[in-house]
Amino acid sequence: AQSVSQHNHHVILSEAASLELGCNYSYGGTVNLFWYVQYPGQHLQLLLKYFSGDPLVKGIKGFEAEFIKSKFSFNLRKPSVQWSDTAEYFCAVNAGYSTLTFGKGTMLLVSP
Amino acid sequence: DAGVIQSPRHEVTEMGQEVTLRCKPISGHDYLFWYRQTMMRGLELLIYFNNNVPIDDSGMPEDRFSAKMPNASFSTLKIQPSEPRDSAVYFCASSLSQEVGLTGAETQYFGPGTRLLVL
């Protein structure tokens, strides 16, 4: 079965700092990869997803993620964070079936 | 589309009571998922349906939990009897398998969740 590991449980940054959230998955076959964001008190929303092609995926709100197959990684990045990016971020993997396996999430706090 | 709709948004109940959570998926979606989110365990898949048929309920914690999908536009998750350790946020999500052909990957769309507190 696939699993997803997010390295950081909590990240604190100042506004304008660059962000990189780590995500590693374990599965030997073809995968689809997702990043979801959950703003305080809200539901999960899709940030971006990868299924094939260019390993650098661009999502909403200036986020991007790079799929590195050799490292089983799908790290999320943003060059300059804003206070409004304060949220919990979830990496998820879908290994050809309809179910998603989520990581435990990373809570990002951006201080103004 | 209004997105995935869940009700109630908040539920406070006493131990031993029956709790019923409701979900209306996005119209036309053929998959429906129930998740539970807690601080300790994160997001856990409880059960999912395809075309109203339960496919995998291995995530349902115990027999006190049951889920039904009587039609394509409605699903319930029931806890009977409820216990304090069931306190969590319960999310419903839906997806469209045909999206794979359009965008390459099926996306799950989440509802706002039901925050359940069992005293």
Chai-1 contact restraints between the chains, C-beta under 6 A:
chainA,res_idxA,chainB,res_idxB,connection_type,confidence,min_distance_angstrom,max_distance_angstrom,comment,restraint_id
A,N32,B,A105,contact,1.0,0.0,6.0,A-B,restraint_1
A,H43,B,F110,contact,1.0,0.0,6.0,A-B,restraint_2
A,H43,B,G111,contact,1.0,0.0,6.0,A-B,restraint_3
A,H43,B,P112,contact,1.0,0.0,6.0,A-B,restraint_4
A,H43,B,G113,contact,1.0,0.0,6.0,A-B,restraint_5
A,L44,B,F110,contact,1.0,0.0,6.0,A-B,restraint_6
A,L46,B,T107,contact,1.0,0.0,6.0,A-B,restraint_7
A,K49,B,A105,contact,1.0,0.0,6.0,A-B,restraint_8
A,F51,B,G104,contact,1.0,0.0,6.0,A-B,restraint_9
A,F51,B,A105,contact,1.0,0.0,6.0,A-B,restraint_10
A,S52,B,G104,contact,1.0,0.0,6.0,A-B,restraint_11
A,S98,B,Y31,contact,1.0,0.0,6.0,A-B,restraint_12
A,S98,B,E106,contact,1.0,0.0,6.0,A-B,restraint_13
A,L100,B,Q108,contact,1.0,0.0,6.0,A-B,restraint_14
A,F102,B,L43,contact,1.0,0.0,6.0,A-B,restraint_15
A,K104,B,G42,contact,1.0,0.0,6.0,A-B,restraint_16
A,G105,B,G42,contact,1.0,0.0,6.0,A-B,restraint_17
